[in-house]
Amino acid sequence: MSKNVTQEIDFFENKISPLIRTNYFRNTDVTGQFVDDFLRIDIFFIVFFAGDFLLRSLVIFRRNPQLSWVDRMLRRWY
């Protein structure tokens, strides 16, 4: 490799890579596996939007009882 490419790789490894490591830090458990907090953090939003979706589909059904379940869901899709 040329000297310029080697300097660029060294710059990335010494200056940029530590910054990326600190910004994308993830906790690990005692076995070294990454801790997955997705469900713990997002369960409120999942329940809220699923409830909203189902409640609005129920309202559409009450207004138009001739619609099928799929049609109700498609009319309420965000």
Buried (B, 14 or more C-beta within 10 A) or exposed (E): EEEEEEEEEEEEEEEEEEEEEEEEEEEEEEEEEEEEEEEEEEEEEEEEEEEEBEEBBEEBBEEEEEBEEEBBBEEBEE
